[in-house]
Amino acid sequence: MSSKTGGRRAAQASIPLVIARAGTSRGLFLHARDLPPAGGARDRVLARLMGSPDALQIDGLGGARPITSKVAIVAPSQRDDADVDYTFAQVDIAGSGVGYDGNCGNISAGVGPFAIDEGLVPAQEGVTRVRIYNTNTAKVLVASVPVQDGRAMVEGDYEVPGVPGTGAEIGMNWAATVGAKTGRLLPTGNPTDMIALADGRRMPASLIDAANPCVWVRGADFGLNGTESARQVNADKTLLEAVRDARAAAAVLFGFADDRTVADARSPGLPMLGLVSQPTDYRTINGADVRAADMDVRVHLIFLGSLHESIAGTGSICLAAASRVQGSTVSGLTRQTGKDVIRIGHPSGVTPAQVRARAVSEPPYVHFEELGFSRTARRLMEGKAFFPVDLAGELSAVLGG
C-alpha cells in the first residue's frame, strides 16, 4: 500500500486486488497481508472500496446489489487440513456495515482459482485440488479446479444459470460443512418446527444448517405456487413483510437473536429463507421457459430482504441436505428420483446440486457423503484500487507503515 509520493501525501492511496466473477456473484478478492486484521479499520477500507454507504455505490467498485458487494480475503493456511484460509465479507450497500456471519457459496468458487493464480497453492496440471478453510464457519470445503499451463482454466463447456456463456467447471464439495454455524444439521433437533407470525398465522418451517443456516417454508403458506416471477415477488410488499417476520421468528429458534424484534439488527443475513414449491412450469428473469419436468423442486430464496436472482451456492447445499431429511418441508415437496442429484428451479433457471446420503440409526437419521455443486469463475480485472488518503493514514498505522 502506498500513501506518499515524493515525500508528500498523495491524493489517494491504493491497495492491490482482483475483481472476479464467481458463480452468480461478483466480488473483490484480496490477500489478507494487504489488509489490517479483523476490526474497524479493515471494515472501513472494505466499505470505502465498495463505495458504501450509497444506494448506487457510485464512488466505488460495488454494483449496487448484494450479489456484487462481496469480498474474499485469502491467506496461506497454517492448518494441516487446509491449503488456504478464506474469510467472506458482505458489504452493506446503503449502510457502511460489513457482515461476516456466514459464507457465500458462489464467491467460494472463486477462491481456488485465485489461490492458484496468485501462487498460494502449487498448480497441478489437469485438476488442482484446493482445500479451503472458511473462517466464517470454521469448516473446510474442497475445490477441484481445472488447470492448464499453470493457471486456472477459464474456458469450458459448463453452464451456470444466470451467467452468460459457459466456462471451466469448478467442483465444490461441502460435505464437511454440516452444522456450519450451529454445530448441528437440525439446530432444534426437529426436522420441522412450527413458527408463528405476528398476524397470528402458524406454519411449518424446517431449520437446516449445512453450508449456511437456512429456514425452508412452503411457498403455498405464503400464497405462492412457484410460477411467480422475480418482479412479482419483489413488488409484493405484503409478502416480503410476512417473509421478514418468518425469518425473524426462525432467527430466534436458531439462537441468533433473543427476540424477533431485533433479528434484523443482530443477524441480518442469516438465516436465509427459502419459499419452496413443487416442480412447476415458469419463466426465468431472462424470459426463458422452464418446464416442471426439468427440476425436482422450485424455490424463491429471500436474501437481505429481497429475492435472490438465482440461488445462493450455500443455499443450494442447504436445500439439497434438507431434501434428504425425512419430515422436512423440503423433502415433502421434492421429486425423489433416487439419484444423487437434486435439480433446483430458481429465478434464473435450473441448477443441479450433488447430494449423496445414507440413512443412519441416530438423529438426524441421515449422513452425507457428498454435498456439492459446480460453478465457473473468471478473473475480470487485477490491479490497484484507490481510496482517500485519510483512511490510508489509519491503515498505515495499523499495518506498521
N, C-alpha and C positions, 0 to 999 in steps of 0.2 A: 504494500500500500504506500502511495506517495502523497504527501500533503504539502511539500515545499518545492519551489523551483527557483534556482539561482539565489538561494539564501532568503527568499521572500515567500510568504504564504501564497500558495496558488489559489486561483478562484474556486477550484474544485479538487477533491481527492478522488482516487479510483481504487477499485478492487477487481481482481480477475474473477471471471465466472464464465459459465456456459449456459446458454439458453437451449433447452431441448424439449421436444415433444415426446412424451412417454405415454403410450396408450392414448386415451382420450383427454389427457391433461397436458398442460404446458407449464414449465417451471424453470426456476433458476437453480443451477447445480454449482455448489461452491465447495472448496476444500475447507475443512474445519480450521486448518492452520492460518487461513486468511481472515478469520473472524475471531472476536473475543469469545470467551466461554459463555455458557448459557447465562442469561440475565438481561437486564435492561439495556445495556449497551448494544448487545447483539440484536435484540428486538428492534431497537430504534433504527439500526442501519438496514435491517431487512425491510421494515416498513417504508423507509425512505427510498430504497432501491425499487420497490414496487410502485411507489407513488401514492402511498396511503398516508393519511386519510383523505380520500377523494373518490366519489362515486364513479368517476371515469378513469382514475389512476393516470391522468393525462401527463403528469410530470414524472412518470416512472416507467418501469418495464412491465407492469401488470396489464392484464387485458380486461379489467372491469367485470370479471366473472370469477366465481370461486375456483373454477377449473383452470384458470390461468393466473391465479395468485398463490402459487405454491412454491416451496423451496425444499431442496435436498442438500443436506450438509454431510459430507462424506470424509472419512479419515481411515487410515490403516487401522486394523483391529489388533488388539493385544490378546484376544481370546483364542483359545485353541480350536474352537468350533466355528470360527468366522474369519473371513479374509478382510472385510471392511466393516466399519461401523457407519450407520446411516441414521440421521435424525431428520424427520419430516416436520416441516413448519407450514401452517396455513395462515397466511397473512390476511387480516381483515381488509376490507375494501373501503367502506365509508368510515371505519374506525381505524385506530392505529395499533390495535392489539395483534399479537401473534400467538396462535394456538399450537400446542404440542400434545393434545390429548390422545391422538391415535395416529395411525399410519395411513398412507394413501397407496392403494394397490397399483394405480396407473403410474404414479411417479416412481414407485419402487422398481418398475420395469426398466427405468432409465438408469438405475444405479449401477447395474452390471456393466453396460456399455461405457458409462462414464469412468468407472474404475479401471477398465481395460485400456481405454484410450488415453487416460491420464497416467498410466504406468503404475497404478496402485496394486494391480493384480497382473502377474505374468500371462501374456496371451498364449493360448494353446490353439494351434490351427484346427479348424473344424468346429469344435464347440468348446468354449471355456466355461467351466462351472465356477460360479462366484457365490460364496457363502456370505450372506448379508445379515449382520446383527442390527436389528432395528431398535434403537434406544427408546423410542416412544413406548413400545410394547414389551421390551426385553425378550424378544423372540427372534429366532433365526429363520430366514427364508432363503431359498436356493434358486438362483437364476442360471439357466443354461443359455449362453449367448453364442450365436454363430459368429465365427471369426475367420477373417481372410487377410493374409499379409500383415498379421499383427494388429489389425484393427477390427473393432466390432462391425459386422456387416450391417448395411442399411437396406439394400435391395433384396427383395424376395417376393414370394407369391402369397404371403399370409395377409388376410384381410381382417381389419378390426372395424366393426360397425361404428360409424361416427368419425372415422378417419379416412380422408380421400386416398384412393390408390391402395397399394399393397406394400409390404416390407418384409424384412427378415424376421422370422418367428423367434421370439424370446420366450422360452418356457419358464414358468414360475411355480415352484412347489411351496405351498403354505401349510403343509400338514402339521408342522411344529408350532403353528400359531394359535391352536385351540386354547381358549382361555386367555387371549392376548391381554385383556385389561383386568379381568376379574379372577383369573386363575381357573375358571370352570366353563365348560361348554354351556351349561344351563345355570346361570348365576343364582336363580331362585330355587333350583332343584326340580323345577317343573317344566315339562315341555310346553305347557300353556298356562298362562295366568289370566285372571280377569282384571281389566283396568276400567276405572270409572272416569267419565268425562265430566266437566263442570256442569254440563246441561243435564246430567242425570243418567245418560246412556252408559251401559256396561257392555263390554265386548271382549272376546278372547284375544290375547296377544302372546306371541312367543318371543321370549327374550333369549337371544343366542349370542354367544361370544366366541367368534372364530375370525381371525384376522383383525376385525374391529367389532365392537358390540353393536348389534342392531336389534330393533324390535320390529317384528313382522305381524301386520294386521291384515284382515281380509278387506279387500277393496269394497266388497259389497256392503260391509258395515258402514262405509262412508258414502254409499250411493254410487260407487263406480262398478263398471263391468269389464274394464280392460280396454275398451275401444277408444277411450278418451285421448284427445291429442294433448301435446305439451301445452299448447296455447290455452286449451280449456282448463287444464289443471291449474296453471299459473294465474289464470284470471279469476278463479273461484276463491274469493277471499274467505267465504264461509268454510269451505273445505280446508283451506290452509290453516285457518284458526283452530278448527277441530283437530287437525293433524298435530299442530303445535301443542295443543292441550294433551293429546295422547302421548306424544313424545316426552312431555314433562312428567306425566304420570309414570312412564316407563323409566325415566332417569332416576326417579326416587326408588323404584324397585331395584334398579341396578346398583344403587348406593352412590350415585354420582351427585345427588343433591338431597338435602334434608327435607325440602318442601318444594312442591311443584311450582310455586310462585317464583322461585329463584333458579329454576333449572336452566333457563336460557342464559343466565349470567354465569352460573357455576360450570356448566358443561354445554356450551352452545353447539358443538359439533357431534357429540356422542351422547346417547346412541343415535345412529341414523335410523330413519323409519321407512319401511317399505310397505306399500299397499299392494297386496298380492291378489291376483285373479287367475282363473283358469285360462288355458290357452284360448286365444280368440283372434279373429282377423282384425287388423288395424292398419293405420297408415303412419309411417315414420315422420320425423320432423323434416326430412328431405323429400317427402312426398312419395316414397316407395311403399307399395302394398306388401304386407306381411300376412301369411296365412297361418291359421291356428295349427296346421299340421307341421309347421316349421319350428315349433317351440314346444317346450314341456311345461312352462309356467310363464305368466306375464306379470311384470312388476313396474310400478311407478315408485321410484326411490326419491324421498324428500331429504335434501341436504341443505343445512343452513337456511331453512325456511322456504326453499323453492325446489322445483322439480329438477332432478339431475338429468342432463341432456342424454345420458346413456345409462350406465350403471357403474358405480364406483367399483374398482377392482376388488377392494376388500369387501364391498357389499356382495359381489358375486360369489366370493368364497364363503361368506357367512350364509348366503341364501342356499348355496349348494349343501353346506352342512345341515342347515335346517330342513332341507328336503329329505334327509335321511333320518331325522328324529321322529320316531313314531309318536303321534298325538300332537304334533306341532301344526300351527295354522298353515305352514308351507306344504308339509307332506300331504295334507288333505286336498290341496289344490293342484298338486304337481302330477303330471302324467308320469307314472312309474314304468319305465321301459325295460328295466333290468340291465341297462348299460351303465358303464362307469362315466357317464357324462350327463349333464343337465343343460338343456338349451334354454336360455333366458331371453324372453322377449322384453325389450325396453324401448324408450322413445326413438333411439337411433337404429334399431334393428334387432338382430338375434345374436347373442354371444354365448358360446359354449364354456362351461366350466367343468373341469375334471373332478370327479368325486368317487373314490374307491373306498368303500366302508364295509365293515363286517359287524355283525351283532355280537355283543358280549353279555355276560350274565349279570353285570353290576351296573348301576347308574353311571352314565346316562344311557346305557344299553347299546352304545354304538362306539366303534373305534375307527378312526380314519387313517388309512394307509397312504392316501393321496388326496390332497385338496389343491387344485391348481388351475391356472389359466395361462393362456398365451397372449402376448401383446407384441407390438412393434414399437420402435423408438427411433428418433432421428435427431442428431445434433443440428441445431438451426444456426447457432452463432457462438463464437468464442471470442473473448477479448476482455476489455475493461469497462466496467460500469462506473459512472460518476455520481458523486453526491456532494453536498455542501461541505465546505472546509470546516465549519464549526463543529459538525459531527465528527469529522476526521480528527480533530483535536482530542475529542473524548476517546476515540478508538486508539489513537496513538498512545495515550496514557495507559489504556488497558493492555495493549499489546507490547508495551515497553519500547516505544519509539516508533 
